Amino acid sequence: MQSCPIFPLIGTITAIGPNNPDGSGVLYRYIDISEKGGRTRRLTIVRAPEALASLIEPHAIGMFLFWERQGERWLWCVDRADGPQQVDFDAMRAYFQQGGCRNAST
């Protein structure tokens, strides 16, 4: 049984790698998030639609929800501690139409 490729990270953005416009969003080479307890997670190849990309800033604190798909991470949701929130409902809809966690290999 494969694990579900959806995962949240709660913490602080500590580093943002080079990024480029990509279709209707932004493609980041990496984003580092420091979790409570001091563990830092580096997420490589992160795609985010413009609305979510606008919330990715150094030192932003919050909850970040990702979908791991074919070697990439797609940012689905940002809920920052200072108030701004955004959700990519189109990506979520596409995920569940593909079968969700039951079809985690796609």
N, C-alpha and C positions, 0 to 999 in steps of 0.2 A: 504494500500500500504506500503510495506516495504522499508526502506531506502537502498541505495546502500552500500554494505559492504566494499567499497574501500575508504580509507581516507589518505590524506597526512598530515604529521606533519613537520613543518618548525621550526627549533630551534637547540639547543645544547644538545648533549648527556651528561647527568649529572651523571648517574649511570648505571652500567651494572651488572646484577645479575649473579649468578652461571650459567654456561653453559656447555653443553656436546656435543660431536660429535653425530650426528643423521643421519644415512644414508649418503647422499652426502652433508650434511650441518651441521648446528649447531642449537641446541635447547637452547634458553635462558629462564631462569626462569622469568626474567623481564628486561626491558630496560626503563630508565627514560629519557624523553626529555623535556627540558625547552623551552617553546614557547616564542615568543616575547610578552612582557607584564608581564612575570613572572610566568605564569601558567605552572606547571609541570605535564606532563601526564605519568603515569606508565602503560606500556603495559606488560601484563603478558603472559607467554607462547608464545614466539616469535620464529618462525622457519625462518632460513635464509640459502640459499645455500652458499657454501664455498666462492664463489666470492664476495657475498654481505657481508657475515660475516667478511671478511678481512677488510672491511671498517668501521666496528662498533668499535669505540674507544672512550674512555673518552674524552670529550671536543671537539669532532668532531661537526662541524657546517654544517648544510645543510638541504636538503629536503629528507624526508624518506616516502616512499609510502607503505602502508600496505593493506592487504586483510584480513578482519575478517571472519573467517570460523570455525564453530563448536567449539567455545570457545578458538580458537587460533588466533594469528595474524601471517600472512606470509609476510615477507619482500619482496617486489617486486622490489624496486628501491631505490638506494642511489645516490644522487647528492650532493657531499660535496662542500662547499665553497672554499676549498683549491685545488680543481681540480678533484680528483678521482670520477668516475661515474661508475655505474654498474646497469644493468637491468636483471631481470629474465624473459626472453621472454617465456620460457616454462610454467611457472605458469600463465602468462597473457593469453597465448593461451588456456590453460585448462579452465580458468575462462570463457572466451568468448565462448568456445565450449559448456559449460554448460548453456549458455543463459545469462551470464552477470548479470546485475542488475535485469532483469526480473525474475531471479531464485535465489534471494538473500538468501533463506533459506537453501541452500545446502552447 
